[in-house]
């Protein structure tokens, strides 16, 4: 099954946030994850569209690693929303599950930014935060990924994939995977 992990870096926490970068990494449980791609939406286009910048988010960015800031705020490789949408659609062709660390953040912001149709359907979006809590609500799931930088979108995707794989292994190992008594087709 083809899956993709999505992570975005933004300048606000509202659904109208300016998006700095979009990370996408395709994976499956059995194959090595791909390197992934990072897309950089044009900030001027977004500001012209009325997308927002939050003061507290700007302050938060000032405390992040230099490498993450350089990546997020780079003016190179910026694309217009139409190009971003087309690239995402092509990259996500055939994907069955779209994971992110909170659909009410990543997916909600992307849906307010992209033109419809989106690369995903409503029933294909999966929530990493729920998975982590179901996996082990008491013990956090630290999985350092060598050579990655926190808050660099594509690196966050790779980290989240490793956490997802660990959670799936834990749930299967302890027999906590629920088997529904009936299957609901959507």
LUMDREN-11248 format. One record per residue: x, y, z of N, C-alpha, C in turn. Coordinates in nm, 4 decimals, padded with zeros to 6 digits, always signed. Layout:
// residues N
> X; Y; Z; X; Y; Z; X; Y; Z .
...
//
This chain:
// residues 186
> +00.0847; -00.1183; +00.0000; +00.0000; +00.0000; +00.0000; +00.0884; +00.1236; +00.0000 .
> +00.0598; +00.2139; -00.0896; +00.1349; +00.3392; -00.0959; +00.0755; +00.4391; +00.0024 .
> +00.1635; +00.4982; +00.0816; +00.1230; +00.5989; +00.1782; +00.2160; +00.7189; +00.1607 .
> +00.1721; +00.8331; +00.2097; +00.2571; +00.9508; +00.2064; +00.2443; +01.0230; +00.3399 .
> +00.3562; +01.0714; +00.3883; +00.3580; +01.1542; +00.5082; +00.3711; +01.2983; +00.4615 .
> +00.2903; +01.3855; +00.5221; +00.2906; +01.5276; +00.4877; +00.3280; +01.6083; +00.6111 .
> +00.4116; +01.7080; +00.5929; +00.4409; +01.8012; +00.7011; +00.4562; +01.9397; +00.6392 .
> +00.4030; +02.0382; +00.7066; +00.4180; +02.1750; +00.6577; +00.4813; +02.2617; +00.7657 .
> +00.5498; +02.3631; +00.7208; +00.6036; +02.4659; +00.8096; +00.5350; +02.5961; +00.7714 .
> +00.4892; +02.6694; +00.8708; +00.4056; +02.7867; +00.8456; +00.4506; +02.9077; +00.9274 .
> +00.3829; +03.0203; +00.9025; +00.4088; +03.1432; +00.9778; +00.2929; +03.1797; +01.0707 .
> +00.2010; +03.0867; +01.0917; +00.0874; +03.1099; +01.1812; +00.0293; +02.9742; +01.2154 .
> -00.0606; +02.9695; +01.3125; -00.1279; +02.8443; +01.3459; -00.2724; +02.8428; +01.2964 .
> -00.3142; +02.9484; +01.2313; -00.4490; +02.9555; +01.1751; -00.4533; +02.8826; +01.0411 .
> -00.5735; +02.8468; +00.9959; -00.5860; +02.7803; +00.8658; -00.5470; +02.8724; +00.7512 .
> -00.5370; +03.0000; +00.7783; -00.4977; +03.0981; +00.6765; -00.3475; +03.1264; +00.6775 .
> -00.2707; +03.0464; +00.7480; -00.1269; +03.0700; +00.7651; -00.0523; +03.0728; +00.6330 .
> +00.0470; +03.1600; +00.6248; +00.1435; +03.1554; +00.5155; +00.2211; +03.0246; +00.5311 .
> +00.2328; +02.9495; +00.4234; +00.3049; +02.8222; +00.4243; +00.4465; +02.8473; +00.3733 .
> +00.5442; +02.8094; +00.4543; +00.6847; +02.8241; +00.4157; +00.7316; +02.7058; +00.3319 .
> +00.6954; +02.5851; +00.3760; +00.7398; +02.4660; +00.3037; +00.6425; +02.3516; +00.3274 .
> +00.6406; +02.2607; +00.2304; +00.5564; +02.1414; +00.2355; +00.6477; +02.0226; +00.2092 .
> +00.6555; +01.9314; +00.3051; +00.7338; +01.8093; +00.2876; +00.6421; +01.6931; +00.2564 .
> +00.6827; +01.6092; +00.1612; +00.6069; +01.4899; +00.1229; +00.7053; +01.3744; +00.1082 .
> +00.6758; +01.2630; +00.1755; +00.7601; +01.1443; +00.1629; +00.6695; +01.0230; +00.1452 .
> +00.6859; +00.9516; +00.0317; +00.6107; +00.8278; +00.0085; +00.6796; +00.7133; +00.0807 .
> +00.5977; +00.6169; +00.1277; +00.6527; +00.5028; +00.1990; +00.5509; +00.3893; +00.2017 .
> +00.5976; +00.2737; +00.2445; +00.5109; +00.1614; +00.2793; +00.5774; +00.0928; +00.3971 .
> +00.5077; -00.0014; +00.4585; +00.5656; -00.0680; +00.5752; +00.6872; -00.1529; +00.5402 .
> +00.6956; -00.1983; +00.4161; +00.7962; -00.2973; +00.3818; +00.9105; -00.2442; +00.2961 .
> +00.8935; -00.1307; +00.2375; +00.9964; -00.0753; +00.1503; +01.0675; +00.0394; +00.2207 .
> +01.1919; +00.0659; +00.1824; +01.2584; +00.1836; +00.2389; +01.1822; +00.3100; +00.1984 .
> +01.1797; +00.4075; +00.2870; +01.1112; +00.5311; +00.2513; +01.1919; +00.6053; +00.1455 .
> +01.1216; +00.6822; +00.0654; +01.1868; +00.7620; -00.0371; +01.2515; +00.8845; +00.0272 .
> +01.3336; +00.9523; -00.0501; +01.3946; +01.0765; -00.0024; +01.2886; +01.1843; +00.0184 .
> +01.1854; +01.1818; -00.0643; +01.0786; +01.2796; -00.0522; +01.1090; +01.4074; -00.1279 .
> +01.0122; +01.4969; -00.1235; +01.0274; +01.6264; -00.1895; +00.9855; +01.7365; -00.0935 .
> +01.0411; +01.8528; -00.1154; +01.0003; +01.9718; -00.0412; +00.9546; +02.0751; -00.1419 .
> +00.8375; +02.1300; -00.1181; +00.7826; +02.2350; -00.2033; +00.7820; +02.3649; -00.1243 .
> +00.8094; +02.4740; -00.1943; +00.8189; +02.6045; -00.1295; +00.7172; +02.7001; -00.1940 .
> +00.6017; +02.7180; -00.1318; +00.5018; +02.8103; -00.1874; +00.5528; +02.9546; -00.1889 .
> +00.5107; +03.0274; -00.2902; +00.5482; +03.1674; -00.3039; +00.4831; +03.2495; -00.1918 .
> +00.5650; +03.3154; -00.1130; +00.5122; +03.3912; +00.0011; +00.4391; +03.5177; -00.0420 .
> +00.4868; +03.5831; -00.1472; +00.4201; +03.7051; -00.1946; +00.2790; +03.6756; -00.2447 .
> +00.2637; +03.5664; -00.3196; +00.1306; +03.5264; -00.3659; +00.0379; +03.5027; -00.2456 .
> +00.0900; +03.4354; -00.1435; +00.0082; +03.4049; -00.0265; -00.0322; +03.5319; +00.0495 .
> +00.0611; +03.6236; +00.0652; +00.0285; +03.7492; +00.1336; -00.0749; +03.8284; +00.0539 .
> -00.0611; +03.8281; -00.0776; -00.1581; +03.8952; -00.1640; -00.2965; +03.8325; -00.1493 .
> -00.3017; +03.7015; -00.1247; -00.4286; +03.6294; -00.1057; -00.4858; +03.6506; +00.0348 .
> -00.4119; +03.7188; +00.1221; -00.4611; +03.7456; +00.2570; -00.4224; +03.6414; +00.3601 .
> -00.3277; +03.5547; +00.3270; -00.2829; +03.4547; +00.4241; -00.2075; +03.5272; +00.5360 .
> -00.1999; +03.4648; +00.6523; -00.1601; +03.5365; +00.7733; -00.0241; +03.4957; +00.8298 .
> +00.0306; +03.5899; +00.9072; +00.1546; +03.5697; +00.9817; +00.1239; +03.6003; +01.1276 .
> +00.1586; +03.5071; +01.2155; +00.1361; +03.5259; +01.3586; +00.2625; +03.5686; +01.4301 .
> +00.2503; +03.6690; +01.5160; +00.3668; +03.7203; +01.5896; +00.4315; +03.6111; +01.6737 .
> +00.3514; +03.5318; +01.7452; +00.4083; +03.4272; +01.8314; +00.4786; +03.3198; +01.7483 .
> +00.4284; +03.2929; +01.6278; +00.4943; +03.1950; +01.5409; +00.6279; +03.2492; +01.4914 .
> +00.6330; +03.3774; +01.4594; +00.7597; +03.4385; +01.4180; +00.8619; +03.4319; +01.5325 .
> +00.8168; +03.4580; +01.6542; +00.9062; +03.4485; +01.7699; +00.9551; +03.3053; +01.7882 .
> +00.8639; +03.2079; +01.7695; +00.8990; +03.0662; +01.7803; +01.0060; +03.0311; +01.6763 .
> +00.9898; +03.0772; +01.5517; +01.0889; +03.0500; +01.4479; +01.2259; +03.1047; +01.4874 .
> +01.2297; +03.2174; +01.5558; +01.3567; +03.2756; +01.5978; +01.4347; +03.1884; +01.6940 .
> +01.3693; +03.0904; +01.7562; +01.4331; +03.0006; +01.8524; +01.4723; +02.8659; +01.7910 .
> +01.4426; +02.8452; +01.6625; +01.4709; +02.7170; +01.5984; +01.6124; +02.7139; +01.5433 .
> +01.6591; +02.5906; +01.5107; +01.7943; +02.5741; +01.4564; +01.8127; +02.6544; +01.3280 .
> +01.9326; +02.7046; +01.3089; +01.9644; +02.7854; +01.1920; +01.9340; +02.7099; +01.0621 .
> +01.9699; +02.5835; +01.0552; +01.9468; +02.5051; +00.9328; +01.7980; +02.4989; +00.8982 .
> +01.7131; +02.4811; +00.9979; +01.5685; +02.4778; +00.9739; +01.5191; +02.6137; +00.9257 .
> +01.5694; +02.7206; +00.9856; +01.5277; +02.8562; +00.9438; +01.5740; +02.8878; +00.8029 .
> +01.6972; +02.8508; +00.7704; +01.7481; +02.8761; +00.6355; +01.6646; +02.8025; +00.5319 .
> +01.6284; +02.6791; +00.5621; +01.5464; +02.6015; +00.4693; +01.4077; +02.6629; +00.4547 .
> +01.3443; +02.6942; +00.5652; +01.2065; +02.7437; +00.5629; +01.1941; +02.8805; +00.4974 .
> +01.2907; +02.9666; +00.5201; +01.2802; +03.1048; +00.4719; +01.3561; +03.1310; +00.3419 .
> +01.4127; +03.0268; +00.2842; +01.4842; +03.0422; +00.1577; +01.3910; +03.0977; +00.0516 .
> +01.4410; +03.1895; -00.0275; +01.3571; +03.2476; -00.1329; +01.3746; +03.1733; -00.2644 .
> +01.4653; +03.0791; -00.2677; +01.4874; +03.0002; -00.3887; +01.3780; +02.8949; -00.4029 .
> +01.3506; +02.8561; -00.5242; +01.2580; +02.7466; -00.5559; +01.1138; +02.7733; -00.5150 .
> +01.0747; +02.8967; -00.4969; +00.9363; +02.9275; -00.4621; +00.8467; +02.9081; -00.5841 .
> +00.7273; +02.8506; -00.5612; +00.6338; +02.8237; -00.6702; +00.4966; +02.8807; -00.6376 .
> +00.4209; +02.9098; -00.7419; +00.2835; +02.9561; -00.7245; +00.1942; +02.8389; -00.6853 .
> +00.0803; +02.8691; -00.6244; -00.0085; +02.7656; -00.5710; -00.0519; +02.6653; -00.6774 .
> -00.0739; +02.7117; -00.7997; -00.1154; +02.6205; -00.9071; -00.0070; +02.5165; -00.9348 .
> +00.1189; +02.5594; -00.9360; +00.2311; +02.4671; -00.9577; +00.2453; +02.3703; -00.8400 .
> +00.2286; +02.4224; -00.7199; +00.2371; +02.3385; -00.5993; +00.1310; +02.2295; -00.6062 .
> +00.0078; +02.2673; -00.6366; -00.1018; +02.1708; -00.6444; -00.0760; +02.0632; -00.7490 .
> -00.0256; +02.1031; -00.8663; +00.0027; +02.0066; -00.9726; +00.1149; +01.9107; -00.9324 .
> +00.2179; +01.9627; -00.8689; +00.3290; +01.8775; -00.8241; +00.2824; +01.7798; -00.7174 .
> +00.2021; +01.8277; -00.6222; +00.1501; +01.7390; -00.5179; +00.0624; +01.6297; -00.5781 .
> -00.0243; +01.6658; -00.6725; -00.1135; +01.5682; -00.7350; -00.0323; +01.4596; -00.8055 .
> +00.0716; +01.4985; -00.8761; +00.1555; +01.4013; -00.9473; +00.2302; +01.3121; -00.8481 .
> +00.2896; +01.3721; -00.7465; +00.3671; +01.2960; -00.6481; +00.2777; +01.1982; -00.5707 .
> +00.1545; +01.2376; -00.5453; +00.0634; +01.1579; -00.4632; -00.0266; +01.0650; -00.5440 .
> -00.0064; +01.0588; -00.6743; -00.0892; +00.9721; -00.7580; -00.0788; +00.8273; -00.7098 .
> -00.1922; +00.7651; -00.6856; -00.1955; +00.6260; -00.6416; -00.1789; +00.6051; -00.4918 .
> -00.1593; +00.7116; -00.4174; -00.1435; +00.7004; -00.2717; -00.2794; +00.6698; -00.2087 .
> -00.2790; +00.5788; -00.1116; -00.4031; +00.5368; -00.0471; -00.4247; +00.6003; +00.0901 .
> -00.3163; +00.6340; +00.1584; -00.3274; +00.6964; +00.2906; -00.2362; +00.8180; +00.2964 .
> -00.2893; +00.9262; +00.3530; -00.2165; +01.0513; +00.3700; -00.2041; +01.0782; +00.5199 .
> -00.0842; +01.0671; +00.5730; -00.0582; +01.0860; +00.7147; -00.0051; +01.2267; +00.7406 .
> -00.0440; +01.2821; +00.8550; +00.0141; +01.4087; +00.8990; +00.0015; +01.4166; +01.0502 .
> +00.0749; +01.5081; +01.1083; +00.0761; +01.5216; +01.2542; -00.0360; +01.6177; +01.2962 .
> -00.1565; +01.5782; +01.2605; -00.2739; +01.6569; +01.2945; -00.3433; +01.7123; +01.1715 .
> -00.4464; +01.6429; +01.1210; -00.5187; +01.6918; +01.0032; -00.5807; +01.8294; +01.0226 .
> -00.6114; +01.8651; +01.1475; -00.6708; +01.9965; +01.1716; -00.5676; +02.1079; +01.1598 .
> -00.4433; +02.0697; +01.1434; -00.3391; +02.1687; +01.1153; -00.2950; +02.1546; +00.9694 .
> -00.2149; +02.0527; +00.9403; -00.1554; +02.0395; +00.8075; -00.2603; +02.0352; +00.6957 .
> -00.3533; +01.9439; +00.7044; -00.4517; +01.9269; +00.5964; -00.5442; +02.0481; +00.5885 .
> -00.5874; +02.0991; +00.7020; -00.6768; +02.2157; +00.7013; -00.6090; +02.3362; +00.6348 .
> -00.4834; +02.3592; +00.6667; -00.4110; +02.4716; +00.6061; -00.3908; +02.4466; +00.4565 .
> -00.3519; +02.3252; +00.4208; -00.3330; +02.2947; +00.2786; -00.4627; +02.3084; +00.1998 .
> -00.5741; +02.2649; +00.2579; -00.7017; +02.2764; +00.1877; -00.7444; +02.4216; +00.1706 .
> -00.7059; +02.5075; +00.2638; -00.7395; +02.6490; +00.2476; -00.6467; +02.7172; +00.1460 .
> -00.5344; +02.6526; +00.1158; -00.4359; +02.7090; +00.0232; -00.4523; +02.6550; -00.1193 .
> -00.4729; +02.5245; -00.1322; -00.4802; +02.4607; -00.2638; -00.6180; +02.4760; -00.3264 .
> -00.6207; +02.4675; -00.4568; -00.7490; +02.4627; -00.5270; -00.7999; +02.3193; -00.5240 .
> -00.9314; +02.3062; -00.5170; -00.9924; +02.1735; -00.5201; -00.9872; +02.1219; -00.6630 .
> -00.9684; +01.9961; -00.6941; -00.9658; +01.8817; -00.6035; -00.8282; +01.8652; -00.5378 .
> -00.8308; +01.8135; -00.4166; -00.7081; +01.7876; -00.3418; -00.6562; +01.6491; -00.3797 .
> -00.5298; +01.6216; -00.3516; -00.4769; +01.4879; -00.3826; -00.5393; +01.3771; -00.2974 .
> -00.6089; +01.4116; -00.1904; -00.6674; +01.3132; -00.0987; -00.8196; +01.3278; -00.0952 .
> -00.8828; +01.2185; -00.0550; -01.0259; +01.2213; -00.0228; -01.0378; +01.2281; +00.1296 .
> -01.1530; +01.2693; +00.1768; -01.1736; +01.2875; +00.3210; -01.1404; +01.1614; +00.4010 .
> -01.1649; +01.0436; +00.3433; -01.1458; +00.9189; +00.4177; -01.0054; +00.8599; +00.4006 .
> -00.9158; +00.9335; +00.3389; -00.7781; +00.8873; +00.3227; -00.6814; +00.9558; +00.4181 .
> -00.7276; +01.0530; +00.4940; -00.6404; +01.1313; +00.5813; -00.6286; +01.0630; +00.7174 .
> -00.5046; +01.0384; +00.7592; -00.4749; +00.9695; +00.8842; -00.4022; +01.0646; +00.9802 .
> -00.4221; +01.0432; +01.1100; -00.3715; +01.1343; +01.2126; -00.2590; +01.0703; +01.2941 .
> -00.1382; +01.1227; +01.2823; -00.0234; +01.0743; +01.3587; -00.0397; +01.0961; +01.5087 .
> -00.1005; +01.2059; +01.5485; -00.1150; +01.2328; +01.6923; -00.2004; +01.1256; +01.7588 .
> -00.3077; +01.0864; +01.6938; -00.3926; +00.9799; +01.7475; -00.3147; +00.8494; +01.7532 .
> -00.2423; +00.8194; +01.6471; -00.1643; +00.6950; +01.6444; -00.0641; +00.6920; +01.7588 .
> +00.0061; +00.8025; +01.7821; +00.1048; +00.8057; +01.8906; +00.0390; +00.7844; +02.0264 .
> -00.0763; +00.8455; +02.0471; -00.1455; +00.8303; +02.1753; -00.1993; +00.6885; +02.1941 .
> -00.2484; +00.6284; +02.0874; -00.2976; +00.4909; +02.0955; -00.1831; +00.3923; +02.1122 .
> -00.0712; +00.4248; +02.0546; +00.0460; +00.3374; +02.0598; +00.0979; +00.3246; +02.2022 .
> +00.1139; +00.4348; +02.2671; +00.1666; +00.4327; +02.4026; +00.1399; +00.5672; +02.4692 .
> +00.0266; +00.5803; +02.5359; -00.0086; +00.7089; +02.5948; +00.0805; +00.7522; +02.7110 .
> +00.1564; +00.6588; +02.7681; +00.2384; +00.6922; +02.8840; +00.3815; +00.7271; +02.8435 .
> +00.4407; +00.6439; +02.7587; +00.5793; +00.6636; +02.7179; +00.5870; +00.7293; +02.5813 .
> +00.6601; +00.8381; +02.5704; +00.6754; +00.9007; +02.4381; +00.7493; +00.8064; +02.3434 .
> +00.7409; +00.8347; +02.2173; +00.8006; +00.7491; +02.1151; +00.9175; +00.8228; +02.0500 .
> +01.0347; +00.8253; +02.1163; +01.1475; +00.8957; +02.0557; +01.2161; +00.8073; +01.9515 .
> +01.2291; +00.8561; +01.8330; +01.2967; +00.7825; +01.7262; +01.3847; +00.8820; +01.6519 .
> +01.5062; +00.9040; +01.6984; +01.5903; +00.9987; +01.6259; +01.6246; +00.9430; +01.4876 .
> +01.6188; +01.0276; +01.3884; +01.6560; +00.9890; +01.2528; +01.7856; +01.0623; +01.2214 .
> +01.8954; +00.9873; +01.2089; +02.0244; +01.0516; +01.1838; +02.0219; +01.1389; +01.0586 .
> +02.0896; +01.2528; +01.0668; +02.1036; +01.3400; +00.9517; +01.9810; +01.4246; +00.9206 .
> +01.8892; +01.4377; +01.0162; +01.7706; +01.5195; +00.9924; +01.7698; +01.6400; +01.0852 .
> +01.6909; +01.7391; +01.0474; +01.6793; +01.8623; +01.1243; +01.5330; +01.8837; +01.1608 .
> +01.5056; +01.9042; +01.2891; +01.3680; +01.9307; +01.3334; +01.3159; +02.0575; +01.2677 .
> +01.1917; +02.0531; +01.2261; +01.1197; +02.1649; +01.1636; +01.1696; +02.1954; +01.0226 .
> +01.2359; +02.1002; +00.9633; +01.2611; +02.1003; +00.8187; +01.1573; +02.0008; +00.7664 .
> +01.0632; +02.0448; +00.6855; +00.9422; +01.9689; +00.6546; +00.9688; +01.8249; +00.6110 .
> +01.0576; +01.8034; +00.5178; +01.0809; +01.6676; +00.4689; +01.1464; +01.5815; +00.5774 .
> +01.2307; +01.6404; +00.6620; +01.2918; +01.5664; +00.7726; +01.1875; +01.5302; +00.8778 .
> +01.0945; +01.6208; +00.9051; +00.9860; +01.5888; +00.9984; +00.9021; +01.4732; +00.9454 .
> +00.8805; +01.4680; +00.8141; +00.8084; +01.3553; +00.7534; +00.8809; +01.2244; +00.7821 .
> +01.0116; +01.2229; +00.7629; +01.0906; +01.1008; +00.7853; +01.0833; +01.0573; +00.9315 .
> +01.0924; +01.1519; +01.0217; +01.0795; +01.1219; +01.1640; +00.9422; +01.0613; +01.1938 .
> +00.8376; +01.1237; +01.1397; +00.7009; +01.0765; +01.1651; +00.6779; +00.9378; +01.1056 .
> +00.7402; +00.9060; +00.9939; +00.7286; +00.7717; +00.9360; +00.7924; +00.6697; +01.0295 .
> +00.9087; +00.7019; +01.0838; +00.9734; +00.6092; +01.1777; +00.8884; +00.5890; +01.3027 .
> +00.8271; +00.6957; +01.3525; +00.7389; +00.6839; +01.4684; +00.6178; +00.5970; +01.4327 .
> +00.5591; +00.6189; +01.3173; +00.4446; +00.5393; +01.2733; +00.4811; +00.3916; +01.2644 .
> +00.5945; +00.3612; +01.2058; +00.6383; +00.2215; +01.1953; +00.6584; +00.1601; +01.3333 .
> +00.7192; +00.2345; +01.4242; +00.7390; +00.1853; +01.5600; +00.6045; +00.1608; +01.6279 .
> +00.5115; +00.2528; +01.6116; +00.3785; +00.2365; +01.6716; +00.3080; +00.1134; +01.6162 .
> +00.3132; +00.0953; +01.4854; +00.2498; -00.0226; +01.4255; +00.3124; -00.1500; +01.4801 .
> +00.4450; -00.1524; +01.4921; +00.5120; -00.2705; +01.5483; +00.4693; -00.2952; +01.6919 .
> +00.4617; -00.1905; +01.7723; +00.4205; -00.2053; +01.9127; +00.2779; -00.2582; +01.9229 .
> +00.1889; -00.2015; +01.8444; +00.0488; -00.2422; +01.8511; +00.0299; -00.3864; +01.8071 .
> +00.0995; -00.4271; +01.7051; +00.0893; -00.5659; +01.6585; +00.1506; -00.6598; +01.7610 .
> +00.2660; -00.6214; +01.8161; +00.3373; -00.7061; +01.9111; +00.2554; -00.7336; +02.0365 .
> +00.1836; -00.6371; +02.0853; +00.1073; -00.6572; +02.2088; -00.0374; -00.6956; +02.1815 .
> -00.0707; -00.7168; +02.0543; -00.2042; -00.7646; +02.0207; -00.3134; -00.6619; +02.0404 .
> -00.2788; -00.5341; +02.0287; -00.3788; -00.4302; +02.0498; -00.4461; -00.3837; +01.9216 .
> -00.4160; -00.4513; +01.8108; -00.4802; -00.4122; +01.6861; -00.6222; -00.4667; +01.6880 .
> -00.7173; -00.3772; +01.6827; -00.8573; -00.4172; +01.6888; -00.9025; -00.4698; +01.5532 .
> -00.9725; -00.5786; +01.5536; -01.0316; -00.6332; +01.4324; -01.1795; -00.6035; +01.4385 .
> -01.2299; -00.5211; +01.3482; -01.3717; -00.4846; +01.3555; -01.4625; -00.6059; +01.3318 .
> -01.5750; -00.6075; +01.4017; -01.6690; -00.7181; +01.3863; -01.7440; -00.7083; +01.2538 .
> -01.7417; -00.5899; +01.1954; -01.8012; -00.5735; +01.0630; -01.7175; -00.4722; +00.9873 .
> -01.7191; -00.4825; +00.8594; -01.6421; -00.3908; +00.7775; -01.7369; -00.2899; +00.7172 .
> -01.7028; -00.1638; +00.7351; -01.7842; -00.0547; +00.6804; -01.7144; -00.0039; +00.5568 .
> -01.7796; -00.0128; +00.4446; -01.7226; +00.0385; +00.3208; -01.7619; +00.1833; +00.3054 .
> -01.6613; +00.2668; +00.2759; -01.6888; +00.4086; +00.2572; -01.7016; +00.4411; +00.1112 .
//
